[in-house]
Amino acid sequence: MNIAKIDKKSVLNSKKLIRRVLSATLDNPNNPDSLNFFHADTYRFYFLMSFMWESFESNEISQEYAISLVPKKYASRIKRLQVLKQAVRLGYIIEESSKVDKRRRMYFPSKTLLDDFIKYANDSNKLINFNEIT
């Protein structure tokens, strides 16, 4: 499809979306280490968004649930488990034994990740000067 045939408002909205996502992620030199870790690849970014969504919905997140948050097409089971365990080792995600079944592991965002994500969400919501986009 020829972009010239798309209405100008849709093109502008698309550019705004691209600018907002890039300025809040890859193009933001002020992102903390926790967010840079999750911005490293598509799977991690998708996992972060899904994990935080479930956390804000106050849903219990077990290991199996955590690794099922992202469709299998983005990563193998071992990669999904490795990313979860790496985030735990780095202190971005907290792993605790379930109070009901001590063998079951439950996951929560750490205070660091929660604070960084809230700042990220608030910062990305600030108005960006789109007058430069034509």
C-alpha positions as CSV (number, residue, x, y, z in Angstrom):
1,M,0.0,0.0,0.0
2,N,1.2,3.4,-0.8
3,I,1.6,5.6,2.3
4,A,0.6,8.7,0.2
5,K,-2.9,7.2,0.0
6,I,-3.4,7.1,3.8
7,D,-5.2,10.1,5.3
8,K,-2.9,12.7,6.9
9,K,-4.4,12.4,10.4
10,S,-3.7,8.6,10.5
11,V,-0.1,9.2,9.3
12,L,0.3,11.9,12.0
13,N,-1.1,9.6,14.7
14,S,1.2,6.8,13.5
15,K,4.2,9.1,13.7
16,K,3.2,10.3,17.2
17,L,3.0,6.7,18.3
18,I,6.4,5.9,16.9
19,R,7.9,9.0,18.4
20,R,6.4,8.2,21.8
21,V,7.5,4.6,22.0
22,L,11.0,5.3,20.8
23,S,11.5,8.4,23.0
24,A,10.3,6.4,26.0
25,T,12.4,3.3,25.2
26,L,15.3,3.0,22.9
27,D,16.0,6.7,22.4
28,N,15.9,7.5,26.1
29,P,19.4,7.7,27.6
30,N,17.9,8.3,31.1
31,N,16.2,4.9,31.3
32,P,17.2,3.0,34.4
33,D,18.9,-0.4,34.2
34,S,15.7,-2.2,35.0
35,L,13.9,-0.8,32.0
36,N,17.0,-1.2,29.7
37,F,17.0,-4.9,30.7
38,F,13.4,-5.3,29.5
39,H,13.9,-3.2,26.4
40,A,16.8,-5.5,25.2
41,D,14.5,-7.6,22.9
42,T,10.9,-8.0,21.9
43,Y,10.3,-10.9,24.3
44,R,11.5,-9.0,27.3
45,F,9.5,-5.9,26.4
46,Y,6.3,-7.9,25.8
47,F,7.0,-9.8,29.1
48,L,7.5,-6.5,31.0
49,M,4.2,-5.1,29.8
50,S,2.3,-8.3,30.4
51,F,3.9,-8.8,33.9
52,M,3.2,-5.3,35.0
53,W,-0.4,-5.4,33.7
54,E,-1.0,-8.6,35.7
55,S,0.6,-7.0,38.7
56,F,-1.5,-3.8,38.5
57,E,-4.6,-6.1,38.2
58,S,-3.5,-7.7,41.5
59,N,-3.3,-11.1,39.9
60,E,-1.2,-13.9,41.4
61,I,1.8,-14.6,39.1
62,S,3.2,-18.1,39.5
63,Q,6.2,-19.3,37.5
64,E,4.1,-21.1,35.0
65,Y,1.8,-18.1,34.6
66,A,4.7,-15.7,34.3
67,I,6.3,-17.6,31.4
68,S,2.9,-18.1,29.7
69,L,2.2,-14.3,29.6
70,V,3.9,-14.0,26.2
71,P,3.0,-16.2,23.2
72,K,5.3,-19.1,22.6
73,K,6.2,-17.7,19.1
74,Y,8.4,-15.0,20.8
75,A,10.7,-17.4,22.8
76,S,11.2,-20.9,23.7
77,R,10.2,-22.2,27.2
78,I,13.9,-22.2,28.3
79,K,14.4,-18.6,27.2
80,R,11.2,-17.5,28.9
81,L,12.3,-19.2,32.1
82,Q,15.9,-17.8,31.8
83,V,14.6,-14.2,31.4
84,L,12.4,-14.6,34.5
85,K,15.2,-16.1,36.6
86,Q,17.6,-13.4,35.3
87,A,15.2,-10.6,36.3
88,V,15.0,-12.2,39.8
89,R,18.8,-12.4,40.1
90,L,19.1,-8.7,39.1
91,G,16.5,-7.8,41.7
92,Y,13.8,-6.5,39.3
93,I,11.4,-9.2,40.1
94,I,10.8,-10.7,43.6
95,E,10.4,-14.5,43.9
96,E,8.6,-15.9,47.0
97,S,7.2,-19.2,48.1
98,S,3.5,-19.4,48.0
99,K,1.8,-19.3,51.4
100,V,-0.5,-22.1,50.3
101,D,2.0,-24.4,48.6
102,K,5.6,-23.9,49.6
103,R,6.8,-25.6,46.3
104,R,5.0,-23.0,44.2
105,R,6.9,-19.8,43.4
106,M,5.1,-16.5,43.2
107,Y,6.5,-13.4,41.5
108,F,6.1,-9.6,42.1
109,P,7.7,-6.5,40.7
110,S,10.5,-5.2,43.1
111,K,10.2,-1.7,44.5
112,T,12.9,-0.7,42.1
113,L,11.0,-2.0,39.0
114,L,7.7,-0.7,40.3
115,D,9.2,2.8,40.9
116,D,11.1,2.8,37.5
117,F,8.0,1.6,35.6
118,I,5.7,4.2,37.2
119,K,8.2,6.9,36.3
120,Y,8.5,5.5,32.8
121,A,4.7,5.5,32.4
122,N,4.4,9.0,33.7
123,D,7.3,10.3,31.6
124,S,6.0,8.7,28.4
125,N,2.7,10.3,29.0
126,K,4.1,13.8,28.9
127,L,3.4,15.8,25.8
128,I,6.0,15.5,23.1
129,N,6.4,18.3,20.7
130,F,5.0,16.9,17.5
131,N,5.3,20.1,15.5
132,E,8.6,18.8,14.2
133,I,6.7,15.9,12.5
134,T,5.4,16.8,9.1
